[in-house]
Amino acid sequence: FVRQKHTICLTTVVTLKPIQMALVLRHINIQTYSLRLTTCSARCVAGVSPRRHLSTGRDAERAEDSSPTKGHHVSIIQGASRGLGLEFVRQLLSTSSEAGGRSGGKVVATCRNPSNAHELLQLAREYPDRLSVLPLDVTNEDSIKAAAEACRAQFGQAHLLINVTGVLHTPEGLFPETALAKVDPKNLLYSYQVNAVGPLLVTKAFAPLLTSTATSSTNKPWNVVVANLSARVSSIGDNRLGGWHSYRASKSALNMLTKNIAIEFARKQHPVTCILLHPGTVSTELSLPFQKNVPADKLFTKERAIRQLLGIIENVSPDKDNGVLFAWDGQRIPW
């Protein structure tokens, strides 16, 4: 690298995708610069000519405006390695990018350890031009910021953010408490960190991209949406059984935080819809220990659950749905 004033020239041809290059640049402490990249087929070449350089100001803005992703819907799925997150990715990719709906265009899938997300990586091989996979750990704000910066550098816009990651039980001993005496403060705090603080920090990091997209004149015809996966058991008014202290309380906190974000966006006149989604009881690893007590017609497949949730996302608006907790069938849950 040769640095002169505001220009850093790359003297080596790099074969990383632009979104991967943004992560590399962040780690070598030049994140204050915007990377202008030329994409050739599936390879990314960081420019060696004066026209292809790292720059600031209007050059970077013009580079983003001329990005080939402009005009494409961009969805970000946080927690996409398995379960509901992976199914969101599958269904968003299943519709042609020319369809014009939310279920098309570019998809960014994030998870804590992409190298172990084999099904997700297989989708990336099947859709190399539409799916990008990024590392993001909801318990590590640096990784969250890096993923947001990578998306900004690659796409310059975002229309949909879905926060999926959640924890109900772990092999290390976290399990829904059936009595007050079973509450462990470490498990309680970890549940809050993953189920409430994590989605809040992800939304915080991606908010500039979401709000700038929502107010852009080129954003039509899509609404910009933040959808956080909650649960019916988060509802204080609907709580008739008690127990499950860590999970219930952390999801209730997520509800309140989402409502706060919705109010702030509205006050600042950012037309971003922030909603909460209850998917029902879905056959995943999260619900596996509890499925024996669920009637067969109430235990949903991942395919059905995500199809229903995407239908809700498709039809919400900031005028009437901000801060609402929706059940899988579109009914509003008073929380």
Secondary structure, 3 states (H helix, E strand, C coil): CEEECCEEECCCCCCCCHHHHHHHHHHCCCCCCEECEEEECCEEEECCCCCCCEECCHHHHHHHHCCCCCCCCEEEEECCCCHHHHHHHHHHHCCCCCCCCCCCCEEEEEECCHHHCHHHHHHHHHCCCCEEEEECCCCCHHHHHHHHHHHHHHCCCCCEEEECCCCCCCCCCCCCCCCHHHCCHHHHHHHHHHHHHHHHHHHHHHHHHHHHHHCCCCCCCCCEEEEEECCHHHCCCCCCCCCCHHHHHHHHHHHHHHHHHHHHHHHCCCCEEEEEEECCEECCCCCHHHHHHCCHHHEECHHHHHHHHHHHHHHCCCCCCCCCEEECCCCECCC
